[in-house]
Each structure stands twice: as C-alpha cells, then as structure tokens.
C-alpha cells in the first residue's frame, strides 16, 4: 500500500489546494451540463458569470499553490508534479468557459443533442479526476487509481468516437460552409475538455507510480 504522507511529509495544505482545484474543475463541468439543459428547454442563454467565477476560483487556487511552493522547503509531492497537476486542473474550467463563450455568440440554434453525450462523458471524466486527486492525501492502493484511470480513459475514448460520429454527420449534412466551420470548432473544443480531464488523471497516475 502506498502512503505518500508517510514517505514525503504531512503537510496537508498542498493536498487541500489540489482537491479544491479538482472540485472546481468538476463544478465547471456541472455548470456546462446545466447550461445545455437550459438550451434544450429553450430557455434564454445563461450568464457567463458562473463560468468566469469558477475559472477565477481555480486561478486563485493556482496562485495560492505558487505562494505555498515558494515558502515551503519540503513538499509532500515533488514540486514539478504539484505544479503540473495544478495547471492541468486549471485548464478544465478555462476550456469550459471558452466553449460557453462561443456557444453564447453562435448565431444559429445550438444543437444540444450533439453535445449531450459529450457532456455526460465529461462528467464521468471529471468525477474520476476528483476521486484520483483525493487519493493522494492519505495514500492509496495502486489498484484504486488504475480502476479510476480506466474509467477516465474509457470516457476519453468514447468522446473520441462521439466526435468522429459528429464530424461524419456534419460533413454529410445540409450545412453551409460557415456553419460547418463553426460547428466543427465547437465539437472539437468540447472533445478537448474531456482530454483536459484525461491529462490531469495521467499526472496523478504518474505521481502514484513514482512512489509505489
């Protein structure tokens, strides 16, 4: 059994910040899912404020992490790993904010059904990331991390398949050139959000393997 706290120290503030970052990343995914549901029910587009606030919270967490790293000599994880994971988590809400910004100015009817499955997979991926990050605090069996990472990799793989199907439909559908370009970019941005979750999970796996 891996015990990172036992091996590398007992300072919880870094784990607190990493877990807070993971939770904010998941919060942004929750907001995106709710946003799509409002679009599907023909409600007016939601304000971007919630997404902006979530991204700002994540940014503040990163700043706090940088400050703690600068004043702490011995850290419970390697500094580069803490930085890499913190940045990977920050990129998730940042990506979701960009997507909603684009959707809010899209002149046509937003194809909610095209994003619904991706949003579901994004939720699965974000939940796996939160679980994996929380395992770092007290140590974990490598098997638990691998199981969670398997769920994460499955979600990312399914997102790739959905993306391919959407592109096939787009290329063969009755879209003009401008609409095709806009929708293709939106589809790619949503798929990239799932990739952001996968990247964060990969960093957790690497950290755990270093100390297993």
Backbone bond lengths (Angstrom), bond angles and torsions (degrees), N, CA, C in turn:
res aa  C-N    CA-C-N  psi(-1)  N-CA   C-N-CA  omega(-1)  CA-C   N-CA-C  phi
1 X - - - 1.469 - - 1.521 109.74 -
2 X 1.321 115.36 135.00 1.461 121.24 -179.17 1.520 109.70 -83.36
3 X 1.318 117.28 135.29 1.461 121.53 175.24 1.518 108.17 -132.83
4 X 1.313 115.47 90.26 1.456 120.12 -177.64 1.528 111.07 -65.19
5 X 1.329 117.35 -36.57 1.462 119.43 179.44 1.526 111.13 -63.11
6 X 1.312 115.70 -40.84 1.459 119.82 -178.97 1.516 111.06 -67.82
7 X 1.327 116.20 -40.12 1.461 120.42 -176.20 1.527 112.46 -77.10
8 X 1.326 116.44 -37.31 1.461 119.11 -166.05 1.523 114.93 -121.24
9 X 1.299 118.05 6.87 1.456 118.65 177.40 1.507 112.56 120.87
10 X 1.350 116.42 174.11 1.456 121.42 -173.06 1.521 112.37 -126.97
11 X 1.303 117.59 23.01 1.450 120.80 179.53 1.525 108.92 -82.36
12 X 1.339 116.05 111.73 1.460 120.40 -172.95 1.522 114.17 -83.45
13 X 1.341 118.75 -12.89 1.461 118.59 -172.87 1.523 112.46 -61.37
14 X 1.326 118.36 -32.39 1.463 120.08 179.16 1.523 110.77 -71.02
15 X 1.318 116.45 -39.02 1.463 119.58 176.18 1.529 110.35 -66.09
16 X 1.346 116.37 -39.22 1.467 120.26 177.45 1.527 110.76 -57.51
17 X 1.329 115.89 -46.08 1.464 120.51 -177.24 1.522 111.83 -69.26
18 X 1.322 117.10 -40.71 1.463 119.76 178.57 1.527 110.92 -64.51
19 X 1.320 116.68 -41.93 1.462 119.89 178.85 1.523 111.26 -66.27
20 X 1.339 116.28 -39.34 1.464 119.89 176.67 1.528 110.38 -62.48
21 X 1.330 116.51 -39.59 1.464 120.21 177.49 1.508 112.42 -63.56
22 X 1.332 116.89 -40.88 1.462 120.97 178.67 1.526 110.98 -65.38
23 X 1.333 116.30 -39.87 1.463 120.32 179.68 1.525 111.27 -66.60
24 X 1.330 117.41 -39.19 1.466 120.06 177.60 1.527 110.93 -66.79
25 X 1.314 116.51 -36.32 1.469 119.90 176.44 1.528 110.22 -61.68
26 X 1.320 116.16 -44.42 1.468 120.06 178.54 1.526 110.87 -66.20
27 X 1.341 116.70 -36.81 1.463 120.04 178.51 1.523 111.21 -59.94
28 X 1.322 116.83 -37.66 1.460 120.26 178.88 1.523 111.10 -66.48
29 X 1.337 116.75 -35.63 1.459 120.90 176.98 1.524 110.06 -67.94
30 X 1.335 117.17 -40.91 1.462 121.24 176.39 1.528 110.59 -59.63
31 X 1.319 116.80 -43.08 1.459 121.25 179.06 1.525 111.11 -62.31
32 X 1.328 116.25 -40.09 1.465 119.90 -179.43 1.522 110.38 -65.20
33 X 1.320 117.27 -42.45 1.461 120.86 178.26 1.527 110.66 -61.12
34 X 1.331 117.10 -43.58 1.462 121.15 178.64 1.530 111.07 -65.58
35 X 1.306 115.99 -36.65 1.471 121.56 178.43 1.525 110.62 -61.47
36 X 1.327 116.27 -44.80 1.467 120.20 179.17 1.524 111.55 -63.91
37 X 1.320 116.97 -37.48 1.468 120.30 179.53 1.522 110.74 -65.35
38 X 1.324 117.11 -38.10 1.458 119.73 177.84 1.528 110.73 -65.84
39 X 1.326 115.83 -37.88 1.466 119.07 177.49 1.528 109.83 -64.79
40 X 1.329 116.65 -42.78 1.466 121.17 -178.61 1.523 111.89 -62.16
41 X 1.334 117.15 -31.81 1.462 121.10 -179.38 1.527 112.15 -91.94
42 X 1.344 114.82 14.00 1.463 122.63 176.44 1.525 113.46 63.01
43 X 1.326 116.57 25.00 1.448 119.44 173.24 1.521 108.90 -78.27
44 X 1.308 115.63 159.71 1.459 119.23 179.24 1.522 109.93 -66.03
45 X 1.287 116.58 153.76 1.449 121.59 -179.04 1.521 110.63 -59.26
46 X 1.296 115.46 135.15 1.460 120.79 179.19 1.523 110.07 -71.20
47 X 1.309 114.56 158.55 1.458 120.48 176.14 1.524 109.74 -67.17
48 X 1.316 114.78 151.38 1.461 119.80 176.11 1.523 112.18 -79.63
49 X 1.318 117.09 -5.65 1.466 120.51 -172.85 1.518 113.17 -56.46
50 X 1.335 117.02 -42.25 1.465 119.63 -178.39 1.519 111.26 -62.55
51 X 1.323 115.99 -40.51 1.468 119.73 179.24 1.531 110.79 -68.58
52 X 1.310 115.87 -39.75 1.459 120.27 178.42 1.524 110.33 -63.41
53 X 1.330 116.41 -43.15 1.463 120.18 -179.84 1.523 111.78 -64.50
54 X 1.324 116.77 -40.05 1.459 119.92 178.96 1.522 110.76 -64.01
55 X 1.320 116.22 -43.16 1.462 119.36 178.48 1.528 111.17 -65.70
56 X 1.326 116.94 -37.33 1.465 120.29 177.84 1.523 111.58 -66.44
57 X 1.326 116.42 -39.34 1.470 119.51 176.53 1.522 110.21 -60.80
58 X 1.344 115.61 -43.09 1.459 119.78 178.93 1.530 110.20 -63.28
59 X 1.323 116.30 -38.24 1.463 120.04 179.50 1.521 110.93 -66.08
60 X 1.339 116.99 -39.90 1.463 120.58 177.36 1.525 110.77 -63.36
61 X 1.312 115.88 -38.33 1.462 120.10 177.59 1.524 110.27 -61.59
62 X 1.315 116.31 -41.46 1.468 120.33 177.85 1.521 111.16 -63.89
63 X 1.320 117.36 -40.16 1.456 120.16 178.62 1.523 111.02 -65.10
64 X 1.329 116.16 -41.92 1.462 119.71 176.97 1.521 110.85 -62.33
65 X 1.325 115.57 -38.63 1.461 119.99 178.91 1.527 110.21 -62.84
66 X 1.315 116.43 -43.37 1.464 120.56 178.97 1.518 111.24 -62.10
67 X 1.329 116.17 -41.81 1.459 120.30 178.78 1.523 111.30 -63.38
68 X 1.327 116.40 -44.58 1.466 120.27 -179.42 1.527 111.03 -64.61
69 X 1.317 116.79 -39.31 1.460 120.23 178.75 1.529 111.19 -64.86
70 X 1.335 115.74 -35.38 1.469 119.14 -177.60 1.520 112.51 -72.10
71 X 1.345 116.90 -24.88 1.468 119.20 -177.11 1.530 113.56 -107.45
72 X 1.337 116.42 1.78 1.463 120.03 -178.52 1.518 109.87 -113.03
73 X 1.323 116.24 125.74 1.469 120.45 -178.32 1.530 111.55 -79.86
74 X 1.331 116.69 -46.65 1.460 120.81 -179.33 1.525 108.51 -109.81
75 X 1.299 117.02 123.48 1.462 122.21 -179.26 1.521 110.25 -111.51
76 X 1.349 117.87 152.28 1.460 120.70 -177.68 1.520 114.01 -71.15
77 X 1.318 116.76 -18.03 1.467 123.45 174.56 1.522 107.21 -131.49
78 X 1.311 116.72 162.13 1.461 119.14 177.51 1.534 109.92 -62.80
79 X 1.314 114.55 139.72 1.463 120.20 -174.34 1.528 112.72 -55.27
80 X 1.326 115.80 -43.85 1.464 118.35 -177.87 1.523 111.54 -65.77
81 X 1.335 117.01 -30.16 1.463 120.43 177.89 1.527 110.87 -71.78
82 X 1.331 116.33 -41.11 1.463 120.38 177.28 1.529 110.05 -61.41
83 X 1.323 116.39 -46.72 1.462 121.27 179.38 1.523 111.43 -61.40
84 X 1.324 116.45 -45.35 1.460 120.77 -177.38 1.522 111.25 -63.69
85 X 1.328 117.40 -43.25 1.458 120.68 -179.12 1.525 110.83 -69.57
86 X 1.322 116.66 -41.52 1.460 120.41 178.25 1.527 111.11 -59.76
87 X 1.318 116.72 -43.50 1.468 120.74 179.80 1.531 111.05 -67.89
88 X 1.332 117.03 -40.41 1.466 120.86 179.50 1.529 110.79 -61.88
89 X 1.326 117.11 -39.55 1.460 121.00 178.38 1.523 111.19 -68.00
90 X 1.324 117.13 -38.55 1.457 121.63 178.76 1.529 112.05 -61.96
91 X 1.311 116.74 -34.16 1.464 120.49 -176.37 1.523 112.79 -69.31
92 X 1.328 118.33 -19.86 1.470 120.21 -178.80 1.530 111.13 -68.96
93 X 1.348 119.92 -58.28 1.471 118.36 177.78 1.526 113.47 -64.13
94 X 1.309 117.02 -29.75 1.459 119.49 177.00 1.526 110.34 -63.02
95 X 1.330 116.65 -41.65 1.458 120.99 178.48 1.530 111.38 -66.01
96 X 1.334 116.81 -41.30 1.467 120.39 179.79 1.520 111.12 -65.39
97 X 1.325 116.98 -37.66 1.460 119.70 177.50 1.524 110.89 -62.69
98 X 1.327 116.75 -41.49 1.468 120.97 178.57 1.523 111.24 -62.58
99 X 1.335 116.63 -40.85 1.460 120.30 -179.59 1.523 111.03 -62.41
100 X 1.331 116.12 -47.67 1.465 119.72 -177.64 1.525 110.94 -67.71
101 X 1.321 117.12 -33.80 1.464 119.78 174.51 1.522 110.38 -57.78
102 X 1.323 116.50 -45.63 1.464 120.59 -179.56 1.529 111.10 -67.79
103 X 1.314 117.01 -41.99 1.460 119.94 179.24 1.522 111.42 -62.81
104 X 1.330 116.53 -34.93 1.463 120.60 -176.91 1.523 112.64 -68.51
105 X 1.330 116.70 -22.50 1.471 119.11 179.91 1.521 111.87 -108.35
106 X 1.342 116.93 3.19 1.466 119.90 179.08 1.527 108.99 -65.51
107 X 1.332 118.91 123.51 1.461 120.99 -173.66 1.523 114.45 -74.19
108 X 1.330 117.67 -20.54 1.462 120.09 -178.10 1.515 112.04 -93.95
109 X 1.311 116.02 -173.85 1.459 121.60 176.38 1.524 108.30 -78.10
110 X 1.326 116.65 123.54 1.457 120.90 -178.48 1.532 109.74 -66.99
111 X 1.333 117.99 123.05 1.470 120.94 -179.50 1.529 110.90 -76.06
112 X 1.328 116.07 83.50 1.466 121.21 -175.19 1.518 112.32 -54.95
113 X 1.346 116.57 -42.67 1.469 120.00 -176.28 1.527 111.43 -61.36
114 X 1.312 117.20 -28.64 1.465 120.54 -179.90 1.521 111.65 -69.69
115 X 1.339 116.74 -26.01 1.459 120.57 -177.91 1.527 113.37 -99.28
116 X 1.337 116.84 -14.86 1.461 120.31 -171.08 1.530 112.30 -59.98
117 X 1.327 117.39 -48.12 1.463 120.00 -178.64 1.530 110.87 -66.11
118 X 1.327 116.98 -38.27 1.457 120.16 177.74 1.530 110.92 -63.09
119 X 1.319 116.82 -39.66 1.459 120.60 178.65 1.523 110.77 -64.26
120 X 1.329 116.70 -38.99 1.461 120.98 177.55 1.525 111.10 -63.36
121 X 1.321 116.62 -43.96 1.463 120.79 178.77 1.519 111.35 -67.49
122 X 1.324 115.83 -35.68 1.459 120.37 177.12 1.524 110.48 -62.80
123 X 1.336 116.21 -39.15 1.458 120.58 178.46 1.525 110.52 -63.71
124 X 1.330 117.10 -44.74 1.462 120.92 177.97 1.532 110.44 -59.21
125 X 1.314 115.74 -42.68 1.462 120.26 -178.58 1.523 110.86 -65.96
126 X 1.333 117.21 -43.48 1.460 120.86 -178.97 1.527 111.23 -65.02
127 X 1.315 116.93 -39.56 1.469 120.49 178.08 1.522 110.95 -63.44
128 X 1.319 116.54 -39.84 1.463 120.26 177.83 1.524 110.72 -64.36
129 X 1.322 116.91 -39.70 1.467 120.88 179.69 1.527 110.59 -63.50
130 X 1.333 117.37 -45.38 1.461 120.63 179.00 1.527 110.20 -58.91
131 X 1.321 116.55 -45.54 1.463 120.53 179.52 1.523 110.72 -60.04
132 X 1.311 117.09 -46.08 1.458 121.23 -176.68 1.527 111.85 -65.30
133 X 1.326 117.15 -42.37 1.454 120.51 -179.63 1.533 110.19 -64.38
134 X 1.328 117.09 -40.10 1.458 120.32 -179.51 1.526 112.43 -66.43
135 X 1.323 117.13 -24.15 1.458 119.86 178.90 1.528 112.36 -69.06
136 X 1.315 117.52 -20.14 1.462 120.33 -176.71 1.521 112.72 -68.97
137 X 1.312 117.42 -27.10 1.460 120.84 -172.53 1.530 112.46 -63.22
138 X 1.318 117.21 -52.23 1.453 119.38 -172.63 1.509 114.26 -107.20
139 X 1.325 117.21 3.87 1.457 119.23 -175.07 1.513 109.89 89.14
140 X 1.291 117.03 153.56 1.456 120.31 -175.70 1.513 110.65 -154.61
141 X 1.320 115.49 159.48 1.453 120.18 168.82 1.528 108.00 -70.52
142 X 1.313 116.42 135.94 1.461 119.93 179.44 1.517 111.17 -58.87
143 X 1.350 116.27 -27.78 1.458 119.73 -179.42 1.533 111.62 -63.35
144 X 1.339 117.00 -35.53 1.465 119.59 179.33 1.524 110.89 -65.67
145 X 1.321 115.48 -41.28 1.457 119.76 178.31 1.527 110.39 -65.01
146 X 1.309 116.52 -42.18 1.463 119.96 -179.78 1.519 111.66 -63.99
147 X 1.339 116.49 -40.51 1.459 119.97 178.66 1.532 111.10 -63.28
148 X 1.341 115.89 -44.40 1.463 119.42 178.36 1.525 110.70 -65.65
149 X 1.327 116.27 -38.98 1.466 119.58 179.08 1.527 111.29 -67.09
150 X 1.330 116.77 -33.12 1.463 119.89 175.67 1.526 110.10 -61.89
151 X 1.334 116.46 -41.64 1.469 119.78 177.99 1.524 110.79 -64.03
152 X 1.321 114.64 -38.82 1.460 120.08 179.65 1.520 111.38 -66.56
153 X 1.326 116.54 -45.11 1.457 120.65 179.85 1.528 111.47 -65.94
154 X 1.336 116.10 -34.82 1.466 119.88 176.80 1.528 110.01 -63.18
155 X 1.337 116.43 -46.26 1.461 120.15 179.78 1.527 110.94 -60.15
156 X 1.330 116.25 -41.93 1.472 119.67 179.65 1.524 111.10 -66.09
157 X 1.327 116.48 -41.10 1.456 120.09 178.73 1.518 112.25 -64.49
158 X 1.337 116.53 -41.99 1.459 120.44 177.45 1.522 111.11 -65.20
159 X 1.325 116.56 -36.57 1.462 120.10 178.00 1.524 110.77 -62.56
160 X 1.326 116.80 -37.50 1.465 120.30 176.58 1.523 110.80 -62.89
161 X 1.352 116.49 -41.54 1.461 120.51 179.47 1.525 111.24 -65.08
162 X 1.329 115.63 -43.05 1.466 119.79 178.49 1.522 109.90 -61.55
163 X 1.323 115.71 -42.06 1.459 121.02 179.12 1.527 110.86 -58.59
164 X 1.328 116.34 -44.94 1.460 120.39 179.88 1.520 110.89 -62.31
165 X 1.338 116.53 -41.84 1.461 120.32 178.39 1.512 112.29 -64.16
166 X 1.322 116.61 -39.94 1.464 120.38 179.02 1.530 111.26 -65.30
167 X 1.319 115.44 -40.67 1.465 118.90 178.84 1.521 111.20 -65.81
168 X 1.330 116.90 -39.67 1.464 120.37 178.32 1.522 110.38 -61.06
169 X 1.333 115.87 -45.42 1.461 120.48 178.54 1.527 110.76 -63.74
170 X 1.321 115.46 -39.35 1.457 120.13 -179.03 1.522 111.38 -65.45
171 X 1.339 116.22 -45.35 1.460 120.58 -178.20 1.522 112.64 -65.82
172 X 1.330 115.83 -28.42 1.461 119.86 -177.44 1.523 113.37 -102.37
173 X 1.321 116.47 3.10 1.454 119.92 -176.44 1.512 113.24 -93.37
174 X 1.334 115.44 176.16 1.472 121.29 -177.47 1.526 112.22 -86.19
175 X 1.328 116.41 62.61 1.459 120.39 -177.61 1.525 109.81 -111.64
176 X 1.329 115.14 142.64 1.458 117.25 173.21 1.528 108.24 -79.60
177 X 1.319 115.69 171.77 1.465 120.35 -172.34 1.528 112.16 -61.45
178 X 1.325 117.48 -43.65 1.463 120.19 -178.81 1.519 111.49 -63.83
179 X 1.324 116.51 -45.09 1.456 120.15 -179.25 1.522 111.35 -64.61
180 X 1.318 116.62 -37.93 1.461 120.47 178.83 1.525 111.12 -61.53
181 X 1.324 115.99 -44.78 1.467 119.99 -178.96 1.526 110.68 -64.55
182 X 1.332 117.05 -43.27 1.461 121.01 -178.01 1.527 110.87 -64.51
183 X 1.331 116.76 -47.92 1.461 120.41 -177.93 1.527 111.47 -66.66
184 X 1.313 116.79 -38.44 1.463 119.12 178.17 1.522 110.70 -60.51
185 X 1.313 116.22 -43.12 1.461 119.72 179.50 1.531 111.13 -64.26
186 X 1.333 116.70 -41.06 1.465 120.27 178.97 1.528 110.99 -63.99
187 X 1.326 117.08 -43.74 1.465 120.59 178.39 1.524 110.95 -59.69
188 X 1.316 115.45 -42.77 1.470 119.92 -179.05 1.528 111.11 -66.27
189 X 1.314 116.96 -38.10 1.466 120.51 179.95 1.527 111.28 -65.11
190 X 1.337 116.57 -39.94 1.466 120.30 178.77 1.521 110.24 -66.74
191 X 1.325 116.94 -42.60 1.467 120.14 178.75 1.529 110.63 -63.57
192 X 1.332 116.94 -34.85 1.459 121.12 179.12 1.524 111.46 -66.48
193 X 1.335 117.35 -28.97 1.462 120.31 177.93 1.523 110.62 -64.05
194 X 1.325 116.75 -38.27 1.467 120.45 175.81 1.530 109.13 -66.12
195 X 1.321 116.62 -38.38 1.467 120.67 176.78 1.522 111.41 -60.94
196 X 1.330 117.45 -36.60 1.464 120.79 178.73 1.535 110.22 -60.85
197 X 1.332 116.43 -40.95 1.467 120.39 177.68 1.525 110.42 -64.87
198 X 1.315 116.26 -42.84 1.469 119.94 178.71 1.517 110.92 -60.33
199 X 1.317 117.08 -41.89 1.463 120.47 -179.19 1.527 111.38 -62.13
200 X 1.331 116.75 -41.26 1.464 120.32 177.86 1.527 110.22 -63.36
201 X 1.321 116.12 -43.23 1.460 119.77 178.50 1.517 112.55 -62.77
202 X 1.305 116.61 -38.24 1.469 120.09 178.90 1.525 111.58 -62.30
203 X 1.325 116.15 -36.60 1.468 119.54 178.91 1.522 110.32 -67.02
204 X 1.324 117.03 -40.23 1.474 119.97 177.67 1.516 109.68 -61.21
205 X 1.324 117.57 -44.52 1.465 121.12 178.70 1.519 110.71 -58.61
206 X 1.318 117.03 -44.72 1.460 120.35 179.86 1.526 111.59 -62.56
207 X 1.339 116.87 -39.96 1.467 119.70 177.97 1.509 110.99 -61.81
208 X 1.326 116.02 -46.77 1.454 120.74 -177.35 1.537 110.94 -64.78
209 X 1.310 116.50 -42.01 1.464 119.88 -179.62 1.523 112.27 -64.23
210 X 1.332 116.75 -31.97 1.456 120.52 178.54 1.531 111.91 -60.51
211 X 1.333 114.64 -32.84 1.456 119.77 -172.03 1.524 113.62 -115.13
212 X 1.316 116.51 15.69 1.465 119.83 179.99 1.527 110.55 -88.41
